[in-house]
C-alpha cells in the first residue's frame, strides 16, 4: 500500500487504500509479477473482525510502479479530485 485514507460512500465509512506494483515480493506473492492485488484504489469495509473488499477503482500507470499523480489526488479541496469516483 502506498497511501490510506477514509471516505464515506453510500452512508458507510470505507478505507481507500492506494496500491501500486512498486514492491514485488516473491515469497508473499509467488505468481509473477510478484505484486499481489491489482494496481488501484482498493475500497475496504471494516466488519468488526476484518477488512473486506468492497470495490476497486483501477488507475493508469506511467511506468511499472509509478502512479499518474494527476488522477490520484483525493483531496476534497481539489476540484480535479477522484474522490467522486470513489463514491460512485
N, C-alpha and C positions, 0 to 999 in steps of 0.2 A: 504494500500500500504506500502510496506517495503522500496522500493527504486524507483527512477525515473532516466532516462537518455534519451538522444535523439540519434537517429540513422538515417541514410539515407538509404532508401530501394527503389529500382526502381526509383531513382531520386527525391524522395519526403522525406522530413523530417518527422519522426514519433516520438512519445513519447513511450518509452518502460517502462511500469510500472510493477514492481515485486510485486506479490500479494501472501500472504500465508494465512493460516487459524488461525493465532495467536491471533486474536482479535474478538471472536464471540460477537454479539450484538443482543439480542432477539427483541428489538424494531425496529431496522433498517432492520433486516433480520428475519422475523417471522418463516420461514421454517427452520427446522433443517438441517444442523448443525449450523445455525445462522451466517454464514460467507460470504454469498453473492456469487459472481462470483467464478469460479473455480481457483484453485491454478495454477500459471504460470506467464509467461511474457505476459502481455496484450499490444498489439501494437495499438496505437491510433493515429488518424489524427485530427488536428485542422481544422475545416471547416470555421473559421472566426466567428462562433457563438457558437459552441460547440465542444466537443470531440466526435468522432465517432469511434467505434471499427473497426479495420482492420483485426487483426489476433490474435490468442492465441497460444503461444508456451508452452505446458504443461511441468511441471517439476516434477521430482521424489522427494519424501519426505522421510526423515529418520524417522520422527515421525509425530504426528498430526499437528505440526506447525513449523517445523524446515527444512529449505531448505538444500539440499545436496549442500553445498557450492562449491564442486569441479566442478559442472556444471553450477553454477550461474554466475561465473566470466564473465564479458563482457568488460573487459579492452582490447583495441585494441593491447596493447603491450604483452598480454598473448597469447602464441601460442596455448594454450588449450581452448581459449575463445569460447563462444557460440555466439559471435557476428555474425558469418557467418550463424548460424541457424536463427537468427532474420531477416537476409536479404533475406532468401530463396525465 
